[in-house]
Amino acid sequence: MGDTLAQTEATVAASTASRGPPQIFVLLADGVPVGTASFLAEDLEERPDLTPWLANVFVAPEARGRGHVRDLIAAVEAAARAAAVPTLWLFTHDADRIYARAGWRPVEAFEHRGLSTVLMRRDLT
């Protein structure tokens, strides 16, 4: 058995910052969680020099195609702007076109854990 919703909410609230990373965003549609994204200080162990990160973006398969990814990206970008972050980073194995449409720029392509990966940045200033 897992934690109750109240226990999970308390755990998430205790592990997130009110300003700056870490923050976790959960997108609800009609009261049902359909997506999540994170604002993290660290995400790619090979690049400890880069911070902070948009990470863990996920939309449930049955909720895709409705603009939810765009909303999650915007939520993390807004949190980064509120924390006066000039540049936000992400890496992706297969969604670089989605992020490019949202204004992100590819920086480099590399292999990560056996997968083709693209490092991207978003300048927020």
N, C-alpha and C positions, 0 to 999 in steps of 0.2 A: 504494500500500500504506500501511496505517496502522501505528501503533505497536503493539508487543506489549502483552499484558495487563500484564506487569511494568513496562514503560515508562509505561503509562497510570497504573498505581497509584502509581508514583514521582512522576509529575507532579502527581497529585491530592494526595498526601501533602505535597509541598513547597509547595503553594498553599493549604493549610488550616491553621487555627490549632488548637491543642489546647484552647483555651478562648476563647469569643467568636468573632465572625465574622472571616474567612470559614471556613465549614465546608460540606462537601458530603456528603450522605448518599445511599448507594445501597442499595436494598432488594433482597435476594436471596430468591428462592423456589426451593427445591430446588437451590441453587447457581447459579441463573440470575438475572442482573439483570433486575428487572421494573419498577423505579421509582427515581426520584431526587427530591431536594429540596435546596435550599440555604439556608444561614443567612448573609445578606450584610449588610454595613454600609450599602450603597447599592443601590437598585434602580430608583427612579422619578426620572428627572432633573428633573422639575418640582417635586419635593418633597425637596430636599436637607436640609430641616430635620427630616425623619423618619428615624429609624434605631433599630434594625436591622430587617431584613426577612426574612420567609419568602418564598422565590422559587423559580422554576424547578421547580415541582412537576409531575411527569409520571409516569404509570403506563402501561405498554405496553397497547395496546388488548386484547390477548388475556388480560391479567391483571386487568382492571377488574372491579369488582363483588365484590371479595373483601376489602375493608377496607384495602387497601394505602395509599390516600390518608390514611386516619386514622392509620396507623402512621407515615407520613412526616411528617405534621403534628406528631404527638406527639414524634418524634425531634428536630425543630427546636425545638419548644417546650421540651423537656428541656435542650437545649444552651443556649438562651437563659436558662432559669432557673439553670443552672449558672454562667452568666456574670453573674448578678445583674441581668439585663435586666428592667425593670419592664413595658415595653410592646413588643410585636412588631407589625410592619406587613406588609400585603400588598396587592397589587392584582390584580384578576381581571377578565377580560372575560366569563366565562360560568360560573364555578363558585361564585358567592357563596352559593348555597344549601348547597352542600357545606361550605363554611367556617362558615356560620352554625350548622349542626348540630354543628360541632366547637367551638362557643363563641365564634366571632369575631363582632364587631359591625361593621355598615356605618357608615362615617363620612361619605362623600360619593360621589355619582355624578358622572361627568364623561366627556368624550370624550378618548380617548388614541389617537393615530395612526389616527383615523377609526373607532374602535370604542367602543361604550358600555362604560364601565369603572366598577368599584366599588372604592373604597379601604376597607380594613377594618383593624381593630385587635384585638389580644388582650391584655388586661391580665393579667399573669402573677403579680402579687403578691397 
